[in-house]
Amino acid sequence: MSMATWQDRLQDVLPKAKELRRHLHRHPELSGKEINTQKLVIRELEALGIEVHTFRDCYGVMGILRNGEGCCVAIRADMDALPVQEPEGLPFASENSGVMHACGHDVHTALALGSAMWLSRNKDQWQGTVKFFFEPAEESFGGSRLMVEQGCLENPKVDCVIGQHVNPRYEAGTFFAKPGYVSGSSDELRIRITGKTCHGAYPEAGVDAIVIAGQVVSALQTLVSRTISPFENAVISIGTIQGGTANNIICGEVNMVGTMRTLSVETRAALKERIGSVVKGVAQAMGGDGEVTINPGYGAVYNDDGYYARIESLARELVGSDKIIRREAPSLGVESFCYFLKDTPGVYYDLGSGVGTALHTATFMVDEDCLLPGVALQCASVLELLKEE
């Protein structure tokens, strides 16, 4: 079905979707504070006759649209904004000082609500169940984790979940994605090196934790280059080092914080095991000691091959082959969409939103021409995936 056909189908939906997007942009809320955003989503879903559920300890919302027996497909939209000051000039600029929808979550929420409008009004076009996940705190702890833990993927069980994210690097309506891994997993590394303090003039009387820390940082870099296949993706980065009290005192303790980014579960597990032994081994060989705490972050996002092929084929039909761009490689950035994919297949893709600005910056802007293909792709994907296989 062509985009022209969908433009006709969505003529009553798009003005409302644009209105909602602008309202959300004007009233952004930070992670964990999406109180009014939640109220708006609930109000809009209930007005459509859609069953609404909320979640403990977060402002997440789930809408369930039931229409007989069949498969269950979910659409995910994130809702939170960023601590960014928006410049003046936009007629619907943020009215919340220091807070801005600089990652397009206002667009994501409006697109999901637009899709809910069309699907709820056109039940003769499909059969089954559609769930709408409105995720809070995507930019911080990932509200999707709490939503999944509280059963959003069950009753009925979701067969496939769809995630869509605007991308300002590409023309409005561009479909940018790939099958397989799309983004990586993250783990926070906290490393403590202990030595022995002494006077700086008599280093032989102590154990210099700073010197040990330098060797540990170097050794950690060789983990990726010498213990992981060059065909695998992995990065270990130390972001902060804190230690020492004075220029003439040998440092007795250094604390470092870093990040580990990987794709495959196997590489992630192997590095976790090796990091601890390397830190302790290097430190003890130099007369000190070392310990590592690894705090798990988001997991990798993996596009199911079968579902991806079906959605990319739809996108090609809708936006044209010239607007289909395959990712050359996955990103080692992270996405809380991973929690929805832990035991459920899904597809995550970028929707071109034009104007060439950058995410998470004060200059971020969206070409609202992306609203039509955004809603059309979601609705068409639901219709396709709800078909009997």
Backbone torsions as a table, in degrees:
resi	resn	phi	psi	omega
1	MET	NA	132.9	-172.7
2	SER	-78.3	163.8	176.5
3	MET	-65.0	-32.0	178.0
4	ALA	-61.8	-39.6	178.2
5	THR	-65.0	-43.5	179.4
6	TRP	-67.7	-32.8	176.9
7	GLN	-61.4	-39.1	177.1
8	ASP	-68.9	-41.4	-178.9
9	ARG	-65.1	-32.3	-173.1
10	LEU	-100.7	12.7	-174.6
11	GLN	-61.1	-27.8	178.7
12	ASP	-90.7	-9.7	-176.2
13	VAL	-96.3	-41.6	-172.0
14	LEU	-60.6	-41.3	177.9
15	PRO	-59.8	-39.6	178.9
16	LYS	-68.2	-40.5	178.6
17	ALA	-61.7	-41.2	178.2
18	LYS	-65.6	-41.7	178.7
19	GLU	-61.2	-43.7	179.5
20	LEU	-65.1	-42.0	179.7
21	ARG	-59.9	-45.1	-177.7
22	ARG	-68.1	-36.6	177.1
23	HIS	-64.5	-46.1	179.2
24	LEU	-63.0	-38.1	179.1
25	HIS	-65.2	-35.1	-179.0
26	ARG	-73.2	-24.7	-175.4
27	HIS	-127.6	64.9	-178.5
28	PRO	-74.9	152.2	177.5
29	GLU	-135.1	139.9	-177.3
30	LEU	-72.5	167.0	177.4
31	SER	-53.7	132.8	178.8
32	GLY	80.3	1.1	-179.7
33	LYS	-128.8	25.4	-173.0
34	GLU	-81.4	46.8	-173.8
35	ILE	-64.7	-53.9	-177.1
36	ASN	-74.9	-30.1	175.5
37	THR	-64.0	-43.3	177.1
38	GLN	-59.8	-44.4	179.8
39	LYS	-60.0	-42.6	179.5
40	LEU	-62.6	-46.2	-179.1
41	VAL	-61.7	-44.9	179.2
42	ILE	-60.7	-44.9	-179.5
43	ARG	-60.3	-44.2	-178.3
44	GLU	-68.2	-40.2	179.7
45	LEU	-67.2	-44.2	-179.7
46	GLU	-64.3	-34.1	177.7
47	ALA	-64.2	-24.5	178.7
48	LEU	-91.1	0.6	-179.3
49	GLY	77.4	22.0	-177.9
50	ILE	-92.9	134.6	178.4
51	GLU	-63.2	132.1	-174.1
52	VAL	-118.7	136.9	174.9
53	HIS	-130.5	145.3	173.9
54	THR	-118.5	177.2	-171.5
55	PHE	-133.0	150.5	178.1
56	ARG	-71.1	146.2	170.5
57	ASP	66.6	15.6	174.8
58	CYS	-163.8	172.0	-178.1
59	TYR	-102.6	29.0	178.7
60	GLY	-68.8	153.8	178.5
61	VAL	-135.2	140.2	171.5
62	MET	-125.7	130.0	172.3
63	GLY	-106.7	137.3	178.1
64	ILE	-120.6	120.7	179.3
65	LEU	-111.8	108.2	-176.0
66	ARG	-101.1	140.7	179.8
67	ASN	-151.8	65.1	177.7
68	GLY	83.0	-171.3	-179.1
69	GLU	-75.9	154.9	176.8
70	GLY	144.5	-167.5	-179.0
71	CYS	-71.0	171.7	176.4
72	CYS	-129.3	124.2	179.4
73	VAL	-120.2	140.9	179.8
74	ALA	-118.1	146.4	173.9
75	ILE	-116.7	130.0	-179.8
76	ARG	-109.7	137.1	173.1
77	ALA	-135.3	137.1	175.4
78	ASP	-97.1	158.0	-166.8
79	MET	-123.1	-18.4	-169.3
80	ASP	-82.3	157.3	179.2
81	ALA	-107.2	-175.0	-174.7
82	LEU	-120.9	156.0	176.8
83	PRO	-78.8	70.4	-178.3
84	VAL	-127.5	136.0	177.8
85	GLN	-86.0	120.2	-178.9
86	GLU	-83.2	136.8	176.9
87	PRO	-65.7	159.2	176.7
88	GLU	-75.6	161.1	173.7
89	GLY	126.2	-39.1	179.8
90	LEU	-71.5	131.1	-177.0
91	PRO	-62.5	-22.2	177.8
92	PHE	-119.9	39.3	-180.0
93	ALA	-64.8	159.4	-178.7
94	SER	-56.1	134.1	175.4
95	GLU	-99.8	3.0	179.0
96	ASN	-105.8	101.5	-173.7
97	SER	-54.7	130.4	177.6
98	GLY	80.2	5.1	179.6
99	VAL	-128.8	134.6	-175.7
100	MET	-149.0	145.3	171.2
101	HIS	-80.6	76.8	-175.9
102	ALA	-93.7	9.3	177.7
103	CYS	-127.4	5.3	173.9
104	GLY	82.5	14.6	-178.4
105	HIS	-69.0	-22.9	172.8
106	ASP	-63.3	-38.6	177.8
107	VAL	-67.6	-45.3	-178.7
108	HIS	-58.3	-44.6	-179.6
109	THR	-64.9	-42.9	179.7
110	ALA	-65.3	-37.9	179.5
111	LEU	-66.0	-41.6	179.3
112	ALA	-66.8	-40.0	177.2
113	LEU	-67.2	-37.4	176.0
114	GLY	-62.8	-41.2	177.6
115	SER	-64.8	-39.5	177.8
116	ALA	-62.4	-38.4	178.3
117	MET	-59.7	-52.1	-175.1
118	TRP	-67.2	-44.2	-177.3
119	LEU	-66.2	-35.4	179.7
120	SER	-72.1	-26.1	-178.7
121	ARG	-92.7	-6.3	-175.4
122	ASN	-131.9	52.7	-178.5
123	LYS	-68.9	-16.4	176.7
124	ASP	-70.8	-10.4	-177.6
125	GLN	-92.4	-8.1	-174.3
126	TRP	-157.7	166.3	177.3
127	GLN	-144.5	138.5	-178.1
128	GLY	134.7	-145.5	-179.8
129	THR	-136.1	137.9	174.7
130	VAL	-120.5	129.5	174.7
131	LYS	-108.8	145.2	178.1
132	PHE	-120.5	115.5	-179.7
133	PHE	-100.4	118.2	175.6
134	PHE	-108.0	103.8	-170.6
135	GLU	-92.0	128.6	173.4
136	PRO	-89.9	165.3	168.9
137	ALA	53.9	34.9	177.0
138	GLU	-64.7	-31.6	-176.8
139	GLU	-80.6	-4.1	-179.0
140	SER	-125.4	-92.7	-174.5
141	PHE	-94.6	-9.5	178.8
142	GLY	82.2	87.6	-179.9
143	GLY	-62.0	-19.5	179.3
144	SER	-59.5	-33.6	179.7
145	ARG	-60.7	-46.1	179.4
146	LEU	-66.6	-37.7	179.3
147	MET	-64.3	-42.9	179.4
148	VAL	-67.1	-43.3	179.6
149	GLU	-60.5	-28.6	-179.1
150	GLN	-95.7	12.8	166.8
151	GLY	94.0	20.1	-176.7
152	CYS	-64.9	-23.1	-178.6
153	LEU	-88.8	0.1	-177.6
154	GLU	-114.3	167.4	171.8
155	ASN	51.6	66.1	0.3
156	PRO	-85.4	160.3	179.5
157	LYS	-67.7	132.6	179.7
158	VAL	-76.6	129.2	178.7
159	ASP	-85.7	-32.7	179.6
160	CYS	-155.9	138.1	177.7
161	VAL	-117.6	137.3	-175.5
162	ILE	-111.2	131.0	175.5
163	GLY	-121.0	136.5	-177.5
164	GLN	-132.7	132.1	-178.1
165	HIS	-134.8	131.1	179.1
166	VAL	-66.3	147.8	179.6
167	ASN	-136.3	109.0	-174.3
168	PRO	-73.6	-6.0	-179.3
169	ARG	-77.6	-15.6	-175.1
170	TYR	-121.5	152.5	-179.8
171	GLU	-54.8	145.9	-179.1
172	ALA	-52.7	129.4	178.1
173	GLY	95.1	-5.7	178.9
174	THR	-68.5	140.9	176.8
175	PHE	-105.1	114.5	-174.6
176	PHE	-122.4	112.7	-176.3
177	ALA	-169.7	-173.7	175.7
178	LYS	-161.8	156.4	171.8
179	PRO	-74.5	165.2	178.6
180	GLY	76.9	-151.0	-178.0
181	TYR	-65.1	133.9	178.7
182	VAL	-111.9	-42.5	178.7
183	SER	-143.1	164.7	-171.2
184	GLY	-95.1	-178.8	174.2
185	SER	-101.2	158.7	179.6
186	SER	-131.3	144.2	174.3
187	ASP	-139.0	135.4	177.9
188	GLU	-85.5	132.4	177.7
189	LEU	-105.6	127.4	173.4
190	ARG	-121.7	116.0	-172.9
191	ILE	-118.5	131.6	178.4
192	ARG	-120.1	119.7	177.4
193	ILE	-106.6	128.4	178.5
194	THR	-117.8	137.4	176.9
195	GLY	-130.6	-137.4	179.4
196	LYS	-146.3	124.3	-178.8
197	THR	-74.5	151.9	173.6
198	CYS	-164.8	177.9	178.5
199	HIS	-69.0	140.2	-178.5
200	GLY	-63.0	-21.1	179.6
201	ALA	-80.4	-13.0	-177.4
202	TYR	-130.9	64.8	-174.1
203	PRO	-61.2	-24.2	-178.8
204	GLU	-66.2	-14.0	-179.2
205	ALA	-88.5	-6.3	-177.5
206	GLY	-131.5	-172.1	175.1
207	VAL	-130.8	114.7	-171.5
208	ASP	-80.1	106.9	-179.3
209	ALA	-67.0	-27.8	179.3
210	ILE	-68.6	-43.5	177.7
211	VAL	-63.0	-42.0	177.3
212	ILE	-61.1	-44.5	-178.5
213	ALA	-59.0	-40.6	178.3
214	GLY	-60.7	-41.6	178.7
215	GLN	-68.4	-36.2	178.7
216	VAL	-64.3	-44.9	179.0
217	VAL	-58.5	-45.2	179.2
218	SER	-63.0	-42.4	-179.4
219	ALA	-64.6	-37.3	-179.8
220	LEU	-63.6	-33.6	179.6
221	GLN	-66.4	-30.7	180.0
222	THR	-75.1	-16.6	176.2
223	LEU	-59.0	-43.2	-179.6
224	VAL	-72.0	-43.4	-174.3
225	SER	-77.9	-21.4	-173.8
226	ARG	-123.9	-7.6	178.1
227	THR	-121.2	-7.5	178.8
228	ILE	-115.6	137.9	179.1
229	SER	-57.0	140.7	177.2
230	PRO	-64.1	-12.2	177.7
231	PHE	-91.0	-2.3	175.3
232	GLU	-97.9	161.8	179.4
233	ASN	-110.3	125.8	177.6
234	ALA	-160.5	144.4	176.7
235	VAL	-140.8	133.6	170.4
236	ILE	-119.8	121.9	-178.8
237	SER	-129.6	130.4	173.9
238	ILE	-96.7	119.8	-174.2
239	GLY	-96.1	-30.9	179.5
240	THR	-137.2	144.9	173.6
241	ILE	-133.6	126.2	180.0
242	GLN	-130.8	127.0	179.0
243	GLY	-177.3	156.3	177.5
244	GLY	92.1	153.0	-178.9
245	THR	-127.3	-26.0	-178.4
246	ALA	-157.0	161.3	-175.9
247	ASN	-69.6	-18.6	-176.8
248	ASN	-115.6	23.7	177.4
249	ILE	-124.9	125.2	174.8
250	ILE	-66.6	128.4	-173.9
251	CYS	-70.0	135.0	-179.8
252	GLY	-101.5	-11.8	-179.6
253	GLU	-153.2	135.7	175.6
254	VAL	-128.6	136.0	175.4
255	ASN	-118.1	131.3	-179.4
256	MET	-125.8	145.8	175.9
257	VAL	-128.3	134.5	-179.5
258	GLY	-148.7	-171.1	-179.4
259	THR	-135.3	147.3	173.7
260	MET	-120.3	127.6	179.4
261	ARG	-120.0	130.5	179.8
262	THR	-142.6	171.6	173.8
263	LEU	-108.9	-64.9	-172.7
264	SER	-76.4	151.2	177.5
265	VAL	-61.3	-38.3	-178.0
266	GLU	-65.1	-45.3	179.2
267	THR	-65.2	-39.5	179.1
268	ARG	-60.4	-46.9	-179.0
269	ALA	-66.5	-40.7	-178.5
270	ALA	-64.2	-43.4	-179.7
271	LEU	-67.8	-39.2	178.4
272	LYS	-57.6	-43.0	-179.1
273	GLU	-67.6	-41.9	-175.6
274	ARG	-73.9	-34.4	-177.5
275	ILE	-58.9	-46.4	-179.3
276	GLY	-60.9	-43.2	-178.4
277	SER	-70.4	-35.6	178.9
278	VAL	-66.7	-47.5	-179.3
279	VAL	-59.4	-49.0	-178.6
280	LYS	-67.0	-41.9	-177.7
281	GLY	-64.2	-46.2	179.3
282	VAL	-63.8	-45.8	-177.1
283	ALA	-63.6	-44.2	-178.4
284	GLN	-69.6	-34.1	177.8
285	ALA	-63.8	-23.7	-179.3
286	MET	-102.3	12.2	174.5
287	GLY	93.1	1.4	180.0
288	GLY	-113.8	-150.0	177.4
289	ASP	-152.0	161.3	-179.5
290	GLY	-148.1	145.2	176.4
291	GLU	-138.6	149.4	-176.2
292	VAL	-126.8	134.2	169.9
293	THR	-114.9	126.0	179.9
294	ILE	-112.2	115.9	179.4
295	ASN	-99.6	114.5	-176.5
296	PRO	-63.0	138.8	174.9
297	GLY	-111.1	-147.5	-179.8
298	TYR	-69.0	150.6	174.7
299	GLY	-87.3	177.6	179.3
300	ALA	-75.5	154.2	174.6
301	VAL	-103.4	125.4	-176.2
302	TYR	-125.7	122.7	178.1
303	ASN	-84.6	120.2	177.5
304	ASP	-60.2	128.6	-174.0
305	ASP	-58.2	-46.4	-176.3
306	GLY	-66.9	-49.8	179.4
307	TYR	-65.8	-37.7	179.2
308	TYR	-60.6	-44.6	-178.6
309	ALA	-59.3	-39.3	-179.5
310	ARG	-67.9	-41.5	-178.2
311	ILE	-74.0	-38.6	177.0
312	GLU	-63.7	-38.4	177.4
313	SER	-61.8	-41.0	176.1
314	LEU	-62.9	-44.4	-179.7
315	ALA	-61.2	-40.3	178.8
316	ARG	-60.3	-40.8	179.5
317	GLU	-68.5	-37.4	-175.3
318	LEU	-79.8	-50.3	-173.3
319	VAL	-101.0	-12.4	-179.7
320	GLY	96.3	148.1	-177.1
321	SER	-60.6	-28.9	-178.0
322	ASP	-70.0	-14.2	179.3
323	LYS	-109.4	16.3	173.5
324	ILE	-103.1	115.9	-179.7
325	ILE	-122.2	120.1	178.0
326	ARG	-82.6	130.0	171.1
327	ARG	-58.0	136.8	176.3
328	GLU	-75.6	-32.0	-177.5
329	ALA	-156.4	157.8	176.4
330	PRO	-70.2	160.1	175.7
331	SER	-94.1	151.2	172.6
332	LEU	-96.9	13.8	164.9
333	GLY	-71.1	170.1	-175.7
334	VAL	-124.0	161.6	-175.9
335	GLU	-147.7	131.1	-179.9
336	SER	-71.9	-6.2	173.7
337	PHE	-56.5	-21.8	-179.1
338	CYS	-55.5	-34.0	-177.3
339	TYR	-64.6	-34.2	177.6
340	PHE	-68.5	-23.5	-175.1
341	LEU	-95.5	2.6	-175.2
342	LYS	-55.6	-46.5	179.4
343	ASP	-128.9	14.7	-176.2
344	THR	-132.6	131.4	176.7
345	PRO	-70.0	155.0	-180.0
346	GLY	-165.1	178.6	179.4
347	VAL	-137.2	129.8	178.9
348	TYR	-123.6	126.2	-178.4
349	TYR	-141.1	158.8	175.7
350	ASP	-94.9	140.6	175.2
351	LEU	-108.4	117.3	177.8
352	GLY	-55.6	132.9	180.0
353	SER	-126.5	11.9	169.4
354	GLY	69.8	-174.2	174.2
355	VAL	64.6	-5.7	167.8
356	GLY	70.2	17.2	176.5
357	THR	-86.4	-175.4	-177.6
358	ALA	-116.7	143.9	175.1
359	LEU	-62.3	151.9	175.5
360	HIS	64.9	27.0	175.9
361	THR	-127.8	160.6	-178.9
362	ALA	-68.0	-17.9	-178.9
363	THR	-92.7	1.6	-178.9
364	PHE	-57.4	135.3	-178.6
365	MET	-145.9	154.9	-179.7
366	VAL	-123.3	134.5	170.2
367	ASP	-82.2	113.4	-174.5
368	GLU	-68.6	-2.4	171.4
369	ASP	-65.5	-12.7	178.6
370	CYS	-77.0	-12.1	-177.6
371	LEU	-64.8	-42.5	179.7
372	LEU	-60.9	-57.8	179.8
373	PRO	-63.8	-29.3	179.8
374	GLY	-63.9	-48.6	178.5
375	VAL	-70.3	-41.3	-178.5
376	ALA	-61.1	-44.1	179.7
377	LEU	-62.9	-41.4	179.5
378	GLN	-66.3	-47.1	-178.5
379	CYS	-65.5	-44.6	179.8
380	ALA	-63.4	-36.7	178.6
381	SER	-65.6	-41.9	177.6
382	VAL	-61.5	-46.8	179.2
383	LEU	-58.4	-42.4	-179.6
384	GLU	-66.9	-47.1	-173.7
385	LEU	-74.8	-19.2	177.6
386	LEU	-84.4	-6.8	176.9
387	LYS	-64.9	148.9	175.3
388	GLU	-66.6	130.3	-179.1
389	GLU	-90.5	NA	NA
